[in-house]
Amino acid sequence: MNDMYESANTIKDELYKQIARIGKCLSSDKRLEILTLLSQGSKSVEKLTNITGMNFANVSRHLQILLEAKLVKFTKSKTHVIYSLADPAIVDLLTSLWQISEKQLPDIAKLKNEFMNELDEVQTLSLEEVIEKLDTQSILLLDVRPKEEYDIGHIPGAISVPMEELESFMRELPNNMEIIAYCRGPLCVYSAIAAQKLQDKGFKAYRMDEGINEWQHHFHTHH
């Protein structure tokens, strides 16, 4: 009988060690950034290097650690190695992690408020407010992420206006339009910068904190 208890305890210890492999992966801010970027669509190592500002060797090392814990997978093209999330459910893990962090860590709200205070009165709309506006008014929903991320998946009705195209896009718009900008989600500030630029040009502009993943999560859980 004792042998059985010992065996059960050994298995229990082993199981926790296995789960801790995922935990160790999530203990790096840079790996969390890479996972979040991959949640928006597959990317080459070069692309991840450009976006994160890390060097190639560091990105490769982080990807190797994520690979060992089976959080990412890769395919090879002729010239590039393309990484993606190993499973779509990892997006839910990242969403939950963000929600818990935002709820439990007051520093997050402080950092976000400090950044928003640098902008002139840019209003953040909640997901619910955006859904309501989309139902009732003539508003434009702008996706300011790179075009290839928009092509992989975007909020229904949104139009693709990557940040570098925003200036020329504004010149063609009648400025009685209401505009809402979104980017990669709560950890991305491009939507706030876009809303500020639009406001400076006389548009009634807002930003949305959420991105495509949070949008899909909302409809998945509410419908």
N, C-alpha and C positions, 0 to 999 in steps of 0.2 A: 504493500500500500504506500509506504514511504517513497518507494521508487517512483510511483505514479506522481506523487506530489512534486518530487524533485524534477521529474521530467516536465511536468506542467509549468513549473517555475522557470526552467531553462528555456522552454518555448516562449513563455511570456517575455522573458528578458530579451530573447532574440528578436521577437516581434517589435518591441519598443526600439531596439537598435536599428531595425530596418526603417521604421517611421522616422527616426532621427536623421536618416540619410537625407530625407526631403527637408527636414528642419535646418540641417547644416547648409543646404543649398540656398535657403531663403535668408540666411544670416548675413548675406552680402548685399549692400545697397546697389552695387553695379549689376549683380546677377538678377536682382528684382527688376532693374531697369531693362535689362535684356529680355527677360520674360514678358514684361509689359509691352515692349516693342514687338515681340513675336506674336503677342495676342492680337495685334493689328494686322498680321499677315506675315508670311515667310520672308526672310531676308538673308542676303549673302553676308559673309563675315565682313567684307569691305563696307557694305551698307551700314552694318551695326557699328563699325569703327567710326564711320563718318558721323552718324547720329549721336553716339555717346561721347565722342571726343577722346575716347581711350585709344591706346595704340593697338595695332593688330595682334601683337603677342598676348596682351592682356585679355582682349576679347576672346581670343582662341582658348586661353587658359580657363576663363569662366565658362565658355561653352563646353569644354571638356568635362568640367565638374558637373554641369547640368546634364550632360550626356550620360555620365556614370550613374546619376540618380534617375535616369530615364524620364527626365522632364522635357527634354528636347530630342528631336531626331533630325537627320539631315539627308539630303540627296545631292548627288554631284551632277553638275552640268559640265559642258566642255571646259569652261574657264572658271567656274565658281563652285563653291560649296554653299548650298542653300539650307538654312536652318529653319525649323518650324517647331511649334509646340507639339509634344508627343501625343497629346490628347486634348480635345476641346474642353474637357472638364477642368483643366488647369486654369482656364479663364475664371471659372467659379471660385477656385481657390484664391486667385489674386484679388477678385472682387470682395470676397469675405475678409481677406487679410486687410484690405484697404478700409472696409467699413469698421472693422474692429479697431484698427489703428486710429482712425479719425474719432471714434467714439471714446477711446480710452486715453489717447495721448493729447493733452491740451496744447502741446507745442505745434501740432499740425495746424490747428485753427489759427494760432498766433502767426505762424509763418505765412499762411494764406492771406490773413488780414493785412499783414504788413505789406505784402505784394500788391494787394488790391487797393490799399490806401495810396500807393504811388500813382495809381491811375485815377483820372478824373471821373468820379461818379459812374464807373462802369457797373451796370446792374447784372447780377447773376440770377438767372431764372432756374427754378427747379425743373426736373423732368416732367412733373405733373403740369406745371405752368406752361411748358413748351407744348405738350400734347394738347392742352386746352386752346392755346393760341393757334396751333396748326389746324384745329377743327373749325375755328370761327373766323379767322382773319386772313387777309392777303399779306402773308409774311414770307420772307425768304429764309430758308435754313441753309447755312453755308458750312460745308465740310472743308476745313482749312488744312487737312492733312495732305501728304503727298498723293498724287493722282493714283499711284499703284495701290495704296491702302484703300482709297475710296472704291476702286474697282473690285477689290476683294470683298468688300461689304460696307454698306453705309446705311444711314437712317433713311427710311422711305421718304421720298420727296426732296431730299437734300441735294444741293448742287455742289459740284466740286470746284472749289476756288483755292488752290494751294497758296500759302502765304506770299510766295514771290509773285503771284498773279493778282494779288488783291488790289494793288494800286490801279492797274489798267482796268480791272473789273469795275471799280468804283466809278470810273469816268463814264461808263456806259449805262449806269443805273439812274432811274428817276429817284430823287432823294425824298420822295414821300413814302418809300418802302420801309417797312419795319424789318429788321434783319437780326437773326440769331446765329451766332457762330459757335461751332463746337470743334474739338480736336480729338486727342487720343484718350480723353477722360480726365479724372480729377487731378492727375499728376502732371498734366500738360497745360502750359499757360498761354499757348498760341491763341486760344479762343479769346482770352482777355485782351491780348495785344491787338487782335483783329477788331474786336468791338471798340477799342479805344480809337484806332485809326478811322473806323467808320464814323464814330461819333464826331471826331475832329473835322470830318468832311460834311457834317450836318445831317447825317443819317440818325434815325432812332435805332440804336443797336444794343443788343444784349449778348451775354455769353451764357452758354450752358456748361456746367461743370462736368456733366456726364458725356460719355462717348458711345460708340456703337455697342460695346460689350455691356455697359450698364443699361442701355436701351433694350437690348435683347433679353437681358436678365429680368428687366421690369415686365416685359410682355410675357415672358415665360412663366413668371410667378403670379401674374395678375389675370391671366386669361386661360 
